[in-house]
């Protein structure tokens, strides 16, 4: 067979369309750049496996656990067309360049492309840390093969996550709630948030007092704080533990009385300077950004969520503005160091750069193979002013942050001096009081001229004195005193995590990978384990149940050190020091005295679901996590304040916005005392004899009937059925009848609704009659108010009360009118973002049936659960709409009978 004629074409495959457009500009003629749009294949759901595999060792996980954990991959349904396009492009190419990202996931994408496309032309692996002309040229000179060790590490991670999730999640479904999920990293991150809330719940505040005063000298006045009494240091918040106990020795713990009497005794005292201490002050710049520190700083300074930060950074990278945004490295290339030093010198002066370049090493617990730090792209940096017109608002803000941090990292130290003045006097009661004041003065700003790193919330006293100038005084100088007052304080509980501080703690512990932090934090919010309260992350009560179960029965798998060690093991696989199949075998099946996951799951024993879902609040009140949410239950008999009846095991719903640490004993008692009755008997239905009750439910008040269960005599009296051999079958368990229910009108309450009203509500929908064509017309109440229904044609009516008064004639009159869309008062949008760049229609956020959604009138996309409306930006809205358009319309599942399945061709 003759060989294929040379075409001179070279096919380059990257992940994203945006990246492909940018690279195409630098490659020139002969190169065709295509995008795979992420992964082209993955592990299927086990239910999607071919029938012949479902009962084999592949069937449980789509991974062959008996043959070296070999994964069974399939090309995703939405990627089949893309694979066909790539194969067609490859037919006309003489060479194939796999230019996906250079991390483990990018390496795995490249390998999957190689496996699926099966090229018969030379294949080259091409990686670059930035999309600039210089970087692409350097990449073409450093081509290599696909790194099998990196691929093995990524495959191992994917299979590990499948084993973990598919074995542990079903336990959560059985013992906590359906639909929950466990994840190797997400469960540990959830535990961190729960642990912090537990610390806050157990915390006991301690009170302490001190004094402040205003002191004057000839050269000026200053404020000072009481530091010691009779030579003993005055207790501050740092001297107490979380149980409110003073743990420091030889300190003076002032209460209100002691502090007030000391303040009174110092009103006429003679104050003098006792010492003046001056020390040089030096502050060094922070290292250039890694993925983790970028997320932290964008959260602090720009109020971006981790997810938003990474989305914006991805766009900046793909369009050639910054280097690759998933990196553990804080190192800069020689070209970048030169560019940063040159720019600092040009903008601030030669004195603002040190004599030699700064070199940064990574301090992360588990730093993996990486690129450079995140920095502006190119061998010379564009200033924010030079790119301002090319970027959106959020893109510009993030680029400016990265540019400042990079330039500042190569600038000189900030210099100054810190002065501490100690002054004192003897009070009228003989106690010696010593005050202290400190101030730092910056004499040379150095890198601070460009950038200053933000800080997370901390505990304890705020002793920051930077920037405060103190007057020029000397030892024994006399001082005038005024405004000496006693000030009370309380110790504070550990601050809740924010996305920034949680990211920092994850990196410190070596849990997970910085490149996955954003998606992990987003996932635990989407799953309902964590919600945002302002910027703080607050765990839900269901998260407490999940973590309690995992701690008791899967302790290793939510252990911080164990999880970090797994990352270290994956690093060894990536470095070629270990093999993924062997590691997975040990993880799943265990070895000797070290049980694997399978053994632990198979030997769980009995798990008391009630105990797992119960948290004592007081001796008599317990919080329980139920099917419809958390509620309080009292074990003590209580008296209903409205009826005077004794209620056994009274219950009360817990407000959704009440944080766990706010559910104190006092709050629990208050909720129990003010709770509406859970159930009120209204009477008996005269037609059925069933008891009718009104209840408070999770989604509002309603009425229902209580259908008594069949007695043993009634069950026994049922007709007997027989087997084919003539023997009688055992009596069938009766099918439980579904009770009639009806939601209360807005004007009704559990306390006020009557039996007659309840019977009316349960009779809905009400049949009004038929139209001329014989179509029945009914009236009923719905989630969005009362309405008429005729076939598929629904029409709203005015009020709930009209449900029982509207006539057939009135209904026919309504149907005789053209259907009015939006006839009700227009509801203003929740937010507006101006015209969409594609549709040119106005982008707004509206409240929808399933929550707020973004729309331009053509395309709709739900606002992500992890993103609050306050955080949502125009850039995010535009990107979410663009992603929805790219996916195309949702494909509906056909109802026709499927043809016979062909033999699977997917590669094992």
C-alpha positions, 0 to 999 in steps of 0.5 A: 500500500503506498504511503500517505502523501505529505501535506506539510500540515501539523496538527496541534491539540490543546484543551480550550478554544480560547487557548487554541486561538491565542497559540495559533497566532504564534505558530504560523503557516502549516499548523492547525490548532484544535481544542479537545475541550477538556477530557474526551473520555472518562470512567462511565457510571457502572449502570452504563457498562455493557451488560456482559461487564456488569457482573464481572470484576469491572461492574462495581466501579468501571474499574477491573479490581481483579486485574491491576485496577485497569480502568474501563474508559469510554468516550463521553457522549458529548465528545464523540463529535469532537473525536470525529473532528480530531480524527478527520484533522489528523488524517490530513496532518504529517505530525501531531503535537499534544499541547495540553497543560503540563500538569498531571491532568494535562498529561492525562488528557494528552495520553487519552488523545493518543489512545483514542486517536491512534495516530500513525504520524510522529507525535510530540508532547509540547508544554509551555507555562505561558502563551507568548511567542517566546514561550511557544518558540522555546516549547518547540525546541523542547519537545518530549514524549508523554510522561507515563509516570504523570499519567499513572499518577493522574489515573491512580488519583481518578480511580482512588476517588472512584473507589472512595466515593462509591464505597463510602457514599452508600453508607451515608445514604443508608444512615444519614440521607439519600443523595449525600456524597463522600470524597477523598478530599471534600470529606476532609475539608468538610471535617475541617470546617466542622471541627472549627465550628465544634471549637466555637461551640465548646468555647467559653469566653473569659473577661479581662480588663485593662486601662488606656490613657492619653499622655502628653509631652512637650513634643506631642501626645500619644495613647498608651495601654496598661502593661503591668501592675506591681511588676506583673504583666497584665493579662490579655486574651492570649493568656486564657485557653478556650475553656475561659481558664487563665493559663499564664502564670505570674500575670495580673488578671484585672476584673472590672472593680480592680481596673476601675479602682486603679483608673481612679487612683491614677487620675492625679498621679505623676507619670514619667518615662521609664524607658525608650527602646528603638530597634531597626525595622525590616520587612521583606516582600512576599513570594510571587503567587502560587495557585494557593496564595493567589486564591487567598489574596484575591479573596482578601483583597478583591473579595473573589471566591476561589472558584471565581479567581481560578475562572478569571485566571484561566481566561488571563492565561489562555489569552496570553496575559499571565503564566499557567495558573495551576502551580505549586512553585513560587520560583521565577525564570531568569527572564521574569526576574530580569523583567521584574527588576527592570520594571521596578527600577523604571517605575520606582527608581534604581534604589528600589531594587536589591543588589542581587535577584531574590530567589524563592523556594516553596514552603508547601507541605506537598509541592508537586512538579510545577511550572513557574510562579503565576506572573505576567506573561512574556519576557517583558511585562505589560503594566496594568495601564497597558492592558486596561482597555483589553480586559474586563473589570475583574480580569484587570483587577486580578491582572493588576494584583498579579503584576504588583505581587510579581514586581514587588517580589524583586524589590528592596526591603521596607526599612524603618524603626520601631520605638517602644515607650514604657511609662508609669506612676504609683496610684493613690492606693500604692499600686505601681502601674506601667503603660506601654506604647509602640510605633513603627515608622517606615523611612524607606518603603521599598516593595511597599511602594508597589504592594502589601500582602493582606491578612486573615482575621486572627484572634487576640488583641490587635497590637498593630502599631505600624505607621504610628509616630511617637513623640521624641521623649527621653527617660525620666521625662514628665508626662501629663495624663488624661482620659485614663479609663478602664476598658473591658474585653472578652476572649474571642472564639477561633474565627470561622474559616473563610475561603482564603484562610481555609485554602491556606490551612489546606496547603499548610497541612498538605491536603489535596492539591492547590489546583483543586481547592477552588472546586473542592470548596465549591463542591462542599457548598453545592452539596449543602455541607457548608454555606457562606455567612458573609465571607465565613464558611458555616457547616450545616447540621447534616455535615455534623452527622456525615463527619461523625459517621466518618470519624467513627467508622472510617477514621483514617479516611478523614484523618488529616495526616493520612490524607496528606500522606496519600498526596505524598504517595501520589507524588511518588507515583508521579516521580516514577518511584512507585506504581499506581496499581500496587498502591491501589491494591494496598489501599483497597484490599489491604495488606497483613495487619493493615486493612484496606477500604474493602475490609473496613466497609465489609466489617462495619457492623451495626451503625446506630443511625439515630445516634449518628444524627443526634447532638445533645444541646442540653440534658433534655434537648437533643438536636436531630438531623431528620429527613426534612432537616434539623429539629429539636426534640425534648425528652421532658414532658412540656406543657403547651402554653396555648392549650395547657396540654402535656406534650411528650417529646415536644419538637421544634424546627431549627431556623435554617440561618441559625449557625450551629455555634449560635444554638446554645442551651438558652437558644434551644430552650427559647425555640422549644418554648416558642415553637408552634404545635407540631400537630393539632387534631381538628376532628373527624371526617364525617364521610370516612371516619378518619381523624383530620389534623393540622401540622407544621411541616418543613415547607409550611403548614398543611392539613391531612388525614390519619388513615389507620393501619389494618388490624391483624384480623383485617389482614387475616380476613383478606382473600387467600392466594395460592401457589401453583402447588396448591399451598396458600401464600402468606398474607400480603402486607397491605399497601399503605393508602396515601392520605389526602393533604392540603396546604393552608392558605396564607391567611390560615394557621395551624391554630386557627384552621377549622375542620370544615376548612381542612376538608375543603382544602383536602378536596382540591382540585375542585372541578368546575365543569367542562367547556364546549369541547368537553374539556374539564376545567379545575381550580387548585392552589400551586406553588406560585398561587391559585390557578385554573387548569384546562388540559395543558392551559393554565391561567392564574386567578386573583386570590386563594379564597377565589378557589372556592367561589369562582364559577364555571362561567367566570372560568370560561370568561377568563379562558375566552381572553387571550393568554397574558404573559406577565400580567401580574405586576412586573418583578424587578430583576435581582441584578443587571449587568448590561448588554451581552457581548454575543446576543447584545441583549441585556443580562439580568438576574431573576428569581426563578422556580429553582432559585436565581438565574442569569438570562439575556432573554435567550439563554438561561443559566442558574446562578451557581449555588456557591456564588452569592448574588453579592459576589456575582460579577458581570464577567462571571455572568457573561462567562456562564451564559457563554458556557451554557451556549457552548453546551447547546440545548439539553438533549431529551431522552427518547421514549422509543424503544432502543435498538439492540446494543452493539458490542462495545468498542471502548478500550479497556 
